[in-house]
Amino acid sequence: MQVFSSDRYFKTWDYTASHHKLLLRSPLQDGGMDYLIDIEFIGVDWMEMPTDFVDLIIEQREYTCEDAARYPISRHEALDALRVYHLRDTKGRTGCLCASGGIWVFETTMDLSDTSLDGMGKWSSDSDSPRRTIYRWPPSAGDR
């Protein structure tokens, strides 16, 4: 099932091992876009991926016995909470990761050298935040 796509260029930007978070970032591009796009994967347990993607497509499926044999999980997660995300692009590059959390996609005006991985709860209110949520997977109950 396709859960997200974008025609922008994305780089593997940051990974926080202690919190199991991965950040893919689309830097500023020509053509009038004055914001970054950040994709955060929460609860990442394993990943195999290139460092960048062009015209990114993210698909999701459930964690299977075949995945367990190839990518054993290191944390004690309920297997029904794990999701496998396949990433691919128009240049034929592919990646795969397993995560127990979801995906958050933000438009942000952060400085390119800043990371959004420590941003949840960093700002006192949404109006202080340099980022705006544009997509979340899976959607919360209120989003359905």
N, C-alpha and C positions, 0 to 999 in steps of 0.2 A: 504494500500500500504506500503510495507516494504521500509524504507528509509535508514536504517543503521543496521549493525550487526557486532559483534566482538566476538571472542572466549576468550577475556580477562575478568578478574574480575574488576568490577567497584563499587565504593562507592559514595554515595551522599556526596559531599565534601564541597560545599559552596553554600550559597544563599544570594544574595544581594537584600533586599526588596526595597530599594530606586530606583534601576535600573531594577528590575524584571528579574534578571538573576540567572540561576541555573547552577551549575557545578557538573558533574559526572566525577570522575577521576579514571583511572586505574593506580595504583602505579606500580613501577618497579617489574618485575617478574623474576623468575629463567628462564633460557633458552636463555640467550644472549640478551634480550631486554634491551637496556640501555636508554630508554626514557619512559616518562609517556604518556598516552593518555588522553586528556581532551575533554569532550563533553559539550559545552555551549548551553543552551537553552535561547533564547532572548525573552523578552516580556512575561514572565511567569505570568499568572494571578491566577491559582490555580494548586494544585498538591496533589496527594495521592500516596505515594510510599514507598517501603521498603528502608532500608538504603544501601543495596548492591544488586548486580546482578552478576551472573556467566553466561558467554556466552550470552551477551545482544543482544536483537533484539528490534528495534524501528520501529513502524508502525505509519502512519499518516492518519488522515481522517479529514473531515471538521467538524466544530462546528455545532451541531444540536439543535433543540428545546428541545430534551430530555436532552442534556447536559446543556442547559440554566436552565432547571427546577432543575437539580441535583447540578450543579455548577454555580450559577449565577456569572457573571463577575463583578468585582468591578470597573474596569476602563471603560471609554467610548471608546471602540474599535468598529470599523466597524465589524459586524458579519462575513462578508465574508473574513476578514483578519485573523480570529482566526482559529487555527488548534488544533486538539486534537491528542496527541501523546500517544500511548499505548506502554509500556515497559514490556518486559517479559524475562524470562531466562529459562535455562534448569532445574532449581530446582523448577519450577512452581510458582515462585514469579512474581507478576505483579504490575505495577504502571500505573498511568495515569496523564497527565498534559495538560493544555491548554496554548497556547502561540501565540502571534501575530507575533513574529519574527520567525527566523528560528533556525537551528541547525548549529553550527560550531564545527568541530572536528579537534583537533590539536595534533601533536606529539610535545612534549616539553622536554627540559632538565632542566626546572625550578627545584628549590629545592622543595621537597615534602611539605614543610610548606608554600610555596608561593601560591598565587591564581592567576589564569589567568583572573578572572572576571574584573579586572581593567586594563588589559593589552592592550586593543585596543587603539592605539595611544600613548602608554607608551614609545615605543622605537622610536628613530629618523629615523630609516630605517628598512626595512625587514631584512637586514643583521645583525642588532643589536639584533633582536628578538631571544629569546631562544625557540621559537615555530614556527612550520610550519603547515600551513593549509593543511589537507589531505582530507577534505570533507566538503561540505556545502549544506544544504537543506533549502529552495528550491534553486536550482542553479541560479546563476545570468544569465542575458541574454547572457553574453559572454561565459558562461559555457555550454550553450545548443547546 
